[in-house]
Amino acid sequence: MSKYALFWFRRDLRLNDNHGLFQALSSGIPVIPLFIFDTSILDKLEDEDDARVSFIYQTLKHLKEEIAAYGSCLRVEYGTPQAVFSKLIEEDSLASVYTNSDYEPQAIERDAQITVLLNKVGIAFHTFKDQVVFEKNEIVKENGEPYVVYTPYSKAWKKRMEEEGIPHYPSESHLSAFKQGIQFPFPAMEALGFKENPMTFPPVELDRNIIRNYKDTRDYPAIRGTSRLSVHFRFGTVSIREKVHKAKGLSEKYLNELIWRDFYQMILFHFPRVVNHSFKPAYDRIIWRNNEAEFQKWMEGKTGYPLVDAGMRELIQTGYMHNRVRMVVASFLCKHLLIDWRWGEAWFARKLLDFDLASNNGGWQWAAGTGVDAAPYFRVFNPELQQKKFDPDFEYIKKWVPEFGTSAYPKPMVDHVEARDRCLKSYQVALSDKA
């Protein structure tokens, strides 16, 4: 095989406005597209019908068809990236590798290892910014330190966006640069150790009115008031730049939500310790109750608090949970039950179709009061008041908790007032000078 450049798909499963792909296709030599089913990730998944694997698998089949229309083929490999690239090096035709940056600690370590492996044999490894609008040290304070409060970060983010604009990388106009006449086998799902999940995935197309009305509808779980694009942002089946550009003229509130994505990605990049520790170290002194039987009730949606239970059952059945409800169920676990936020984060990591380490970690630490720009520890959501405000007619609750209102529905597992008092005392003890 003659020399070729390789584009490594990861969190960017699309052909349009893909920065790294654009750079590869503009490199002057033919490009082979690659996706690796990374066994170091797959081996940790607990469900053989994990919906995310099915989403990726279906997306790759579609990508393969799109690429085939340009006379080329998507190469899909199974194994660790180190093993796959060692094999590619042995084929002695690989000239360079292009990909888009990932900011998670394990991904950074992986890319460092691949860089060393490739550089030993003179192969360049090129990475580009794609899944965020601004990365690393692009939005920092005047003294060079990262922001740890959202509002000033978002103001600096918007100022830079207005000054620089939003680039577009027309990879879709250069697809004829894919290497022609190649064929690679496409693995069966069973060969990956998984089976197809029949879950219906949110569409990538979006009614502009949802964004236009986002400010007024986003908090009501019974209506379609959110974009449901989070899974597409997670796996890069849509361009964040494209959506930011559209949000600018439609909804400031929705734009702010997109900026939160960048904010949490950069918090994770600058403070990787948040993966396992509270951003505010004092909060690691909290003595959690961690009652496993109570955690089980929370996971199954049998707490006796209908808004909490509806959210947990929506998660199990669809891999999704409404944003407002995510805050309520997280607050309930950490503060009503005094169960470690890391337990809840791990359950979301297992079940959320749109699971993203940075946003999931940031959201859970916000709810627990332990993170950057977090809700103060004494803010404890009252699930009943949240229901009265955001699901007053019980539409959302009745959809997911059909036995609500009957004798089959359990009584509340804790009293709100008592649980709140217990929570505040536990936090106060942990945060006192004597702790």
C-alpha positions, 0 to 999 in steps of 0.5 A, a space after each residue: 500500500 502506498 503512503 497514507 495519512 490516517 484520521 482517527 475518529 473519536 468524539 467527532 463521528 461526522 464528516 462535516 465541519 470536523 477540524 481534524 478531518 479537514 486538516 487530514 484531508 488537506 494534507 496532500 496525501 490520501 486519507 484512511 478514516 479509522 475508528 477503534 473500539 477501545 477494549 480498555 473502555 469496553 471492558 469496563 462497561 457492565 451492561 452487554 446491551 449498553 446503549 452507547 455502544 449501539 449508538 456508536 455502532 449505528 453511527 459508524 455504519 452510517 459513516 461507512 456508507 457515507 464514506 463508501 459514496 466517495 470510493 473509500 472505506 472506514 477502517 474499524 479496529 477492536 483492541 487497545 489503541 497501542 495494539 492497533 497502532 503497533 499493527 498499523 506501524 508494521 504495515 509500513 505505509 502510515 505517514 501521519 495521524 490526525 485526530 481531535 483533542 480530548 481533555 479527559 485525564 485518561 485520554 490525555 495519557 493515551 494520546 501521550 503514549 500514542 505520540 511516543 509510539 508513533 514518533 519513535 518511527 518518525 510518524 507525526 501525531 497531529 491533534 486539533 480543537 474540535 469538541 469545544 469552542 475554546 480549550 485549555 488556556 484560551 479562556 483564563 484570567 488576566 494572571 493566567 489562572 483558570 476561571 473557577 466561577 462560571 459567570 466571569 468565564 462565560 463573559 470572557 468566552 463571549 467576548 473572545 467569540 465576538 472578537 474572533 468569530 466562529 470558524 468553520 472547517 469545511 471537511 465535507 468539501 474535501 471528501 474526495 481526498 479519502 484513499 480510493 479503492 480500499 475495503 475493510 471488514 466491519 465487525 459484528 456487534 457480537 464480535 465486540 462482546 455486546 448486543 444491540 440495544 433497541 432504544 430509540 435515539 434522539 434525532 440529530 435534527 432540531 426544531 428551531 422553535 425549541 431553541 427559540 423558546 428554550 428560556 421559557 420551556 427548559 424546566 418543564 419535563 413533561 414537554 419537549 422544551 430541551 434540545 435533546 442534542 446532548 448525546 450528539 454533542 458527546 459523540 460529535 455527531 453534530 458540530 458544536 461550532 454550528 450549534 453555537 452559531 445558530 444559538 447566538 441569534 435564537 437564545 442566549 439561555 441556550 448559548 449559556 448552556 453550551 458554554 457550560 460544556 466548555 467550562 466543565 471540560 476546562 475544569 477537568 483539564 486544569 483540575 483532573 483531581 475532580 474525577 475522584 475528589 471534591 473540587 473543594 477539599 474540605 468537602 472530602 471530610 463529609 461522613 456519608 451514610 452510604 446506605 446500600 438499601 437506600 441507594 438501591 431504592 433511589 436507583 430503581 425509582 422507589 423513593 416515595 418522592 414521585 419527581 425523583 422516581 420519575 426521573 430515575 425510571 426515565 433514565 433506566 428506560 431511555 438513557 436520558 433524564 430531563 435537566 431539571 430532574 437531574 438536579 433534583 435526583 442528585 440533590 436528593 441522593 446527596 442531601 436527603 440520603 447523605 450518599 456520596 455524590 460519587 455513587 450517583 455519578 457512577 450510576 449516571 455514568 453507567 446509564 446515561 446515553 449522553 454520559 460525559 465525564 466533565 459534565 457529569 462530574 461537574 453536575 454532581 459536584 454542583 448538586 452536592 455543593 462540593 464543586 466549582 461554582 456549586 450550589 451552596 451546601 445549605 441549598 437542599 431541593 424540596 422535591 415536592 415544591 419542585 414538582 408543584 412548580 415544574 410538573 403541576 399536573 403530574 404529567 411527567 410523573 404519571 408517564 414514568 410512575 404509573 402506580 403513582 396515586 395508588 396503594 402500590 406506590 411507596 410512602 416517602 423513604 425519608 421526611 424532607 425536614 428531618 433529612 434536610 436538618 441531618 444533611 446540614 449538621 453533617 456538612 457543618 461538622 465536616 466544614 468546621 475547624 474541628 473536623 
